Amino acid sequence: MSTHLPTADVQDPESNARTARLREALLTAAFTADGLLELLGAPAYAALARNETVPALRATRGDSPLATLVRLFLLQRPVELGRARAALPVEDCLADGWVVQDGDTLRATVDVRPYGGPEGQDWWIVSDLGCAVGGAGGIRGAGESERAALVLGVGGASTTLAGITVRRPVAKALDLGTGSGIQALHAARHATRVTATDLNPRALRITALTLALSGAGAADLREGSLFGPVGDETYDLIVSNPPFVISPLGPDGARLTYRDGGMGGDDLCRTLVQQSAAHLNDGGYCQLLANWQHVEGEEWHDRLRSWVPRGCDAWIVQREVQDVTQYAELWLRDAGDHRAGDEEYAARYDAWLEEFEARRTKAVGFGWITLRKSGSDTPSVTIEEWPHPVEQPLGDAVVAHFERQDYLRSTDDAALLAGRFRLADGVVQEQVGLPGAEDPEHVVLRQNRGMRRATKVDTVGAGFAGVCDGTLPAGRILDAIAQLVGEDPVLLRDRTPASIRMLVEQGFLEPVAEEE
């Protein structure tokens, strides 16, 4: 692992010009997400995303500028100086420290990884050598202090958070625990001002490099933990991929800064959630990834409900649950402890299990937490388990979820029956039953968009949803259905609002505004 970082400075016009020339060279060589896929092919490209480099090494045996850049910045191989000059402004890269010279070869000081923006932008994420995708387990020969300050690059967690984030134009956005700057880079597209914080000063330096190389401009970078660096400032959007791993604390606190929060159990995630309300403007969103404990004798829903601050609506989705042994093994591999001696590995494994036993933790959940500062005295708090595939990006679906909560909160049953609804795009109906049977055993409505939910409905619910095209009030549709099935329309009106609310809440039906 290199302990040096490039010295490119966004405050220095000459350094800015050198970074611009480097970016142009990367584009000219097609050192982009699309260019990588074309050069490597799908299998080697996918392997590289798993930090497996052998297929990419085989695919870059040529002498094209793109092959040279892949070997230099992604595979961390020395590159002959003459080949490097054909691909890069070498003097600029040496001046700003992107590479170092060793005789007749150059070596990269950081991983520079092409990353495709949501609208086809060509971006690059900077991270420490050897851990662009994996954790500290990707580093060989580094000391414990070096490993503690590692800055990771693009991974599944960071891309998931980027995909679920609400992308509406805002004045101020905060990326708390910025790491390599991925969330700050996304936020720069739709926020007038971006503030990025991190406890690790190395992360702030790397974030500055990511933003500069990607042409995103500068962010307000501040060092410190949680909300300490921002005082009493407030934001329209707060995003965080925090160090959420629930791990045993060492004598000096957190072992690996990028993942271990330095607090006991899930206290860091709880603290972040509870303190966020004070830093949100009205209508603002806080979105983060988190781990939480499943504690013996305690419902996990109740645990998370207690985290939600006053005046905030919340949508919490548990995406995965692991028992404590699976969880410990995952993060022991992340740290590279599986390559330690048997005794050392066993001792560290035992320390994890000892920590969980002391906290009566039987499993650990992972998921998304979204808060919206509504100021309501009757906040909407939805906590659910949804391990199934969803459509990304999901930001618009997040906004729609809270808009539906607002509608349901302000609409009584009489107004609901007087309202008009439209079947959401991408909803299909499935009938399940024995072949040849006159009637299905049950009917399922399934979404092909957003959360891709599925729900069982009775024949009345299926008929109601199928007729909803925004033209007739719900009450009139129910009256017509009552006549068809021979049911008392008054009784049908009395028992159906709960079903309509469920279909609206889950996004199968959309309320139609009066002016439409």
ABEGO torsion letter per residue (X at the ends): XBABBBABBAABAAAAAAAAAAAAAAAAAGBBAAAAAAAAEAAAAAAAAAGBAAAAAAAAABABAAAAAAAAAAAGBBBBAAAAAAABBAAAAAAAGABBBBEABBBBABBBBBBBBAAGBBBBBBBBBGAAABBAAABBGBBAAAAAABBBBBBAAAAAAAAABBBBBBABBBBBGAEAGAAAAAAAAABABBBBBBABAAAAAAAAAAAAAAGAEBBBBBBEBEAAAAEABBBABBBBBBBABBBBBBAAEBABAAABAGBBEAAAAAAAAAAAAAABBBGBBBBBBBBBBBBBGBBAAAAAAAABBBGBBBBBBBABBBBAAAAAAAAAAAAGAAABBAAAAAAAAAAAAAAAAAAGBABBBBBBBBBBBAGBABBBBBBBBBABBBBOBAAAAAAAAAAAAAAAAABBAAAAAABBBBBBBGBBBBBBEBBGBABBABBBBBBABEAGBBBBBBAAAAAAAAABAGABBAAAAAAAAAAAAGBBAAAAAAAAAAAAAAAAAAGABBBBBAAX
